[in-house]
Amino acid sequence: MLVHRSGSARVRRFAVTGILLAAFSLVFTLPAEASTAADVPPRGSAHLGMGVAAHDGVHGAPAQSRAVQTEGVDVSSHQGDVPWPTLWSSGVKWAYAKATEGTYYTNPYFAQQYNGSYNVGMIRGAYHFATPDTTGGAAQADHFVDHGGGWSRDGRTLPGVLDIEWNPYGATCYGRTQSQMVTWIRDFLNTYKARTGRDAVIYTATSWWTQCTGDYAGFAAANPLWIARYASSVGTLPAGWGFHTMWQYTSSGPTVGDHNRFNGALDRVVALANG
């Protein structure tokens, strides 16, 4: 009987210990779970390629190509006032600046970035970070055009860009089905063209496009592709596009901003600006 009671005591001690360990584990996992909400960036802080490195990118030098390419950068409020003369001297010939996001945000540094790049001789343009979960595509296109996303036939202004990629604030596809996402994008593109006379450039990554639009091919005939992939090559393109116009190849370039290559010589950049 003494042995039996001793065994029972050991069982009870093990059971109590297990309960305490489980409780201890629960207490110390709660802060990690709670931190996910704190990790969501503030609205307005999104920028080209924000989700590429996290979801689709591997930092690395792009492969050297025999085809002529022209270096460019993209910037947002994260870069603040940009040293454009330094970038120009390093060989950067074109630039895009973030103008807007959703219908709730305009870049406070946009004037310095957009006009500053132009003043040093660059061919420049503006981009819009899409948030399909907040307002419709047409409303966001109007907000973009009304706050810097317009176009002029001066040979120095590139068509506006729709930046459509991973949602940094929530669900990857912004809570939209593939069909709903395609409709949202179409509404944006149609409104932008009606307002400016130009077809907007689409910036995206192949994996996001496949997941969130079903690899829709219907925009390829009219809208130039700016592909995001931080690797040694552009890789597989979204359906419909036989070639890319621009390639964002790194977010950690030798100078300020994300670095890109235009798929052609400088005269092709001018051609895109002229429409």
C-alpha positions as CSV (number, residue, x, y, z in Angstrom):
1,M,0.0,0.0,0.0
2,L,2.8,2.4,0.8
3,V,4.2,1.8,-2.7
4,H,0.7,2.5,-4.2
5,R,0.3,5.7,-2.3
6,S,3.8,6.9,-3.3
7,G,3.1,6.2,-7.0
8,S,-0.2,8.1,-6.8
9,A,1.6,11.0,-5.2
10,R,4.1,11.0,-8.1
11,V,1.3,10.9,-10.6
12,R,-0.4,13.9,-8.9
13,R,2.9,15.8,-8.8
14,F,3.5,15.2,-12.6
15,A,-0.1,16.2,-13.3
16,V,0.2,19.5,-11.4
17,T,3.6,20.2,-13.0
18,G,2.1,19.6,-16.5
19,I,-0.7,22.1,-15.7
20,L,1.8,24.7,-14.5
21,L,4.0,24.3,-17.6
22,A,1.0,24.6,-19.9
23,A,-0.1,27.8,-18.1
24,F,3.4,29.1,-18.2
25,S,3.6,28.4,-21.9
26,L,0.2,30.1,-22.5
27,V,1.3,33.3,-20.6
28,F,4.5,33.6,-22.6
29,T,2.9,33.1,-26.0
30,L,0.2,35.7,-25.6
31,P,2.6,38.7,-26.1
32,A,3.8,37.3,-29.4
33,E,0.3,36.8,-30.6
34,A,-0.7,40.3,-29.5
35,S,2.3,41.8,-31.3
36,T,1.0,40.9,-34.7
37,A,-1.4,43.9,-34.6
38,A,1.4,46.2,-33.5
39,D,3.5,45.0,-36.5
40,V,1.0,46.4,-39.0
41,P,2.5,49.6,-40.4
42,P,0.5,52.9,-40.4
43,R,-1.7,53.7,-43.3
44,G,0.1,55.7,-46.0
45,S,3.5,54.1,-45.3
46,A,3.3,51.5,-48.1
47,H,5.6,51.8,-51.1
48,L,6.6,50.0,-54.3
49,G,7.9,46.5,-53.4
50,M,7.0,46.7,-49.7
51,G,5.9,43.1,-49.8
52,V,8.3,41.7,-52.4
53,A,11.2,40.9,-50.1
54,A,8.9,39.4,-47.5
55,H,6.9,37.3,-49.9
56,D,8.7,36.9,-53.2
57,G,12.1,38.3,-53.2
58,V,15.7,37.2,-52.6
59,H,18.1,40.0,-52.5
60,G,20.9,39.6,-55.0
61,A,22.6,41.3,-57.9
62,P,20.8,41.1,-61.2
63,A,22.4,39.2,-64.0
64,Q,24.3,41.2,-66.5
65,S,22.5,41.4,-69.8
66,R,23.8,42.2,-73.3
67,A,20.5,44.0,-73.9
68,V,20.7,47.8,-73.3
69,Q,18.9,48.8,-70.1
70,T,18.5,52.1,-68.4
71,E,18.8,52.6,-64.7
72,G,16.0,54.2,-62.7
73,V,14.8,54.6,-59.1
74,D,11.5,54.8,-57.2
75,V,11.0,56.8,-54.0
76,S,8.4,57.5,-51.5
77,S,8.1,59.5,-48.2
78,H,10.6,57.0,-46.7
79,Q,13.4,58.7,-48.6
80,G,12.3,62.3,-47.7
81,D,14.1,64.9,-49.7
82,V,16.1,63.1,-52.4
83,P,19.6,64.1,-53.5
84,W,18.7,64.1,-57.2
85,P,22.1,65.5,-58.5
86,T,23.9,62.6,-56.8
87,L,21.5,60.1,-58.3
88,W,21.9,61.7,-61.8
89,S,25.7,61.6,-61.5
90,S,25.5,57.9,-60.6
91,G,23.8,57.1,-63.9
92,V,20.1,57.1,-62.9
93,K,18.1,58.6,-65.8
94,W,14.4,58.0,-64.8
95,A,12.4,58.0,-61.6
96,Y,9.0,57.4,-60.1
97,A,7.7,59.0,-56.9
98,K,4.8,57.9,-54.8
99,A,2.0,60.4,-55.1
100,T,-0.9,58.8,-53.3
101,E,-2.4,55.8,-51.5
102,G,-6.0,54.8,-51.3
103,T,-8.1,58.0,-51.2
104,Y,-6.7,59.0,-47.8
105,Y,-3.0,59.8,-48.4
106,T,-0.7,62.1,-50.3
107,N,3.0,62.0,-50.1
108,P,4.3,65.1,-48.3
109,Y,7.6,64.9,-50.2
110,F,6.0,64.5,-53.6
111,A,6.8,68.0,-54.9
112,Q,10.5,67.8,-54.1
113,Q,10.8,64.3,-55.5
114,Y,8.7,64.8,-58.6
115,N,10.0,68.2,-59.6
116,G,13.5,67.6,-58.3
117,S,14.1,64.6,-60.5
118,Y,12.7,66.6,-63.5
119,N,15.0,69.5,-62.7
120,V,18.2,67.5,-62.9
121,G,17.2,66.1,-66.3
122,M,15.5,62.8,-65.5
123,I,12.3,61.5,-67.1
124,R,9.9,61.1,-64.2
125,G,6.5,59.8,-63.3
126,A,4.2,59.2,-60.3
127,Y,2.7,56.1,-58.8
128,H,-0.3,55.1,-56.7
129,F,-0.3,52.4,-54.0
130,A,-3.6,50.6,-54.4
131,T,-5.8,49.6,-51.4
132,P,-8.7,47.8,-52.9
133,D,-10.2,47.2,-49.5
134,T,-10.8,50.8,-48.7
135,T,-12.5,52.4,-51.8
136,G,-13.2,51.6,-55.4
137,G,-10.8,51.6,-58.3
138,A,-12.4,54.6,-60.0
139,A,-12.3,56.7,-56.8
140,Q,-8.6,55.9,-56.3
141,A,-7.7,56.8,-59.9
142,D,-9.4,60.1,-59.4
143,H,-7.5,60.7,-56.2
144,F,-4.3,59.8,-57.9
145,V,-4.8,62.1,-60.9
146,D,-6.0,65.0,-58.7
147,H,-2.8,64.8,-56.6
148,G,0.1,64.5,-59.0
149,G,-0.7,61.4,-61.1
150,G,-1.5,63.3,-64.3
151,W,0.4,63.2,-67.5
152,S,1.6,65.8,-70.0
153,R,3.1,65.3,-73.5
154,D,6.4,67.0,-72.7
155,G,8.7,64.1,-73.4
156,R,9.8,64.1,-69.7
157,T,6.7,62.7,-68.0
158,L,6.0,59.0,-67.8
159,P,2.5,57.6,-67.5
160,G,1.1,56.9,-64.0
161,V,1.7,53.6,-62.3
162,L,-0.8,51.4,-60.4
163,D,1.1,49.7,-57.7
164,I,-0.9,46.5,-56.9
165,E,0.8,44.0,-54.6
166,W,0.7,42.5,-51.2
167,N,-1.5,44.2,-48.6
168,P,0.8,45.5,-45.8
169,Y,-2.2,46.2,-43.6
170,G,-4.1,42.9,-43.7
171,A,-5.3,40.1,-46.0
172,T,-3.0,39.5,-49.0
173,C,-5.7,40.0,-51.6
174,Y,-7.5,42.8,-49.6
175,G,-10.5,40.5,-49.0
176,R,-11.3,40.4,-52.7
177,T,-12.0,37.4,-54.8
178,Q,-9.9,37.0,-58.0
179,S,-12.9,38.3,-60.1
180,Q,-13.5,41.2,-57.8
181,M,-9.8,42.1,-57.9
182,V,-9.8,42.1,-61.7
183,T,-12.9,44.4,-61.8
184,W,-11.2,46.7,-59.3
185,I,-8.1,47.0,-61.4
186,R,-10.1,47.5,-64.6
187,D,-12.1,50.4,-62.9
188,F,-8.8,52.1,-61.9
189,L,-7.2,51.7,-65.4
190,N,-10.3,52.8,-67.3
191,T,-10.7,55.9,-65.1
192,Y,-7.1,56.8,-65.3
193,K,-7.1,56.6,-69.1
194,A,-10.3,58.6,-69.3
195,R,-8.7,61.3,-67.2
196,T,-5.3,61.4,-68.8
197,G,-5.5,59.8,-72.2
198,R,-2.8,57.3,-71.2
199,D,-2.8,53.7,-70.3
200,A,-1.3,53.3,-66.8
201,V,1.7,51.0,-66.1
202,I,0.9,48.1,-63.8
203,Y,3.5,47.3,-61.1
204,T,3.2,43.9,-59.6
205,A,4.9,40.6,-58.8
206,T,4.0,37.4,-60.6
207,S,3.2,35.3,-57.5
208,W,0.9,38.0,-56.1
209,W,-0.8,38.5,-59.5
210,T,-1.4,34.8,-59.9
211,Q,-2.8,34.4,-56.4
212,C,-5.0,37.5,-56.4
213,T,-6.2,37.8,-60.0
214,G,-6.0,34.2,-61.1
215,D,-3.1,35.2,-63.4
216,Y,-5.5,37.3,-65.5
217,A,-4.1,38.1,-68.9
218,G,-6.5,40.8,-70.1
219,F,-4.5,43.9,-69.3
220,A,-1.3,42.9,-71.1
221,A,-2.2,44.3,-74.5
222,A,-2.6,47.9,-73.3
223,N,-0.8,48.3,-70.0
224,P,3.0,48.2,-69.7
225,L,4.4,45.8,-67.1
226,W,6.7,46.8,-64.3
227,I,7.7,43.6,-62.7
228,A,9.1,43.2,-59.2
229,R,11.5,40.5,-58.4
230,Y,14.6,40.8,-56.3
231,A,16.7,38.1,-57.9
232,S,19.2,37.6,-60.8
233,S,16.5,37.7,-63.5
234,V,12.9,38.8,-63.9
235,G,11.7,35.2,-63.9
236,T,8.3,34.1,-65.2
237,L,6.0,37.0,-66.1
238,P,2.3,37.2,-65.4
239,A,0.0,35.8,-68.1
240,G,-0.3,37.8,-71.3
241,W,2.8,39.8,-71.1
242,G,5.5,38.6,-73.5
243,F,8.1,41.0,-72.1
244,H,8.5,43.5,-69.2
245,T,9.0,47.3,-69.6
246,M,10.6,47.9,-66.2
247,W,12.1,45.6,-63.6
248,Q,12.5,46.5,-59.9
249,Y,15.5,44.3,-59.1
250,T,16.4,45.4,-55.6
251,S,15.3,47.5,-52.6
252,S,18.9,47.9,-51.4
253,G,20.6,49.6,-54.3
254,P,23.9,51.5,-54.2
255,T,22.1,54.8,-53.8
256,V,18.9,56.1,-52.3
257,G,15.6,54.5,-53.3
258,D,14.6,51.1,-54.9
259,H,16.5,50.4,-58.1
260,N,15.1,49.4,-61.4
261,R,16.1,48.8,-65.0
262,F,14.1,49.9,-68.0
263,N,14.1,47.3,-70.7
264,G,15.7,49.4,-73.4
265,A,17.9,52.4,-74.0
266,L,17.1,55.9,-72.9
267,D,15.3,56.6,-76.2
268,R,12.8,53.9,-75.3
269,V,12.1,55.6,-72.0
270,V,11.5,58.8,-73.9
271,A,9.2,56.9,-76.2
272,L,7.1,55.7,-73.3
273,A,6.9,59.3,-72.0
274,N,5.7,60.5,-75.3
275,G,3.1,57.9,-75.6
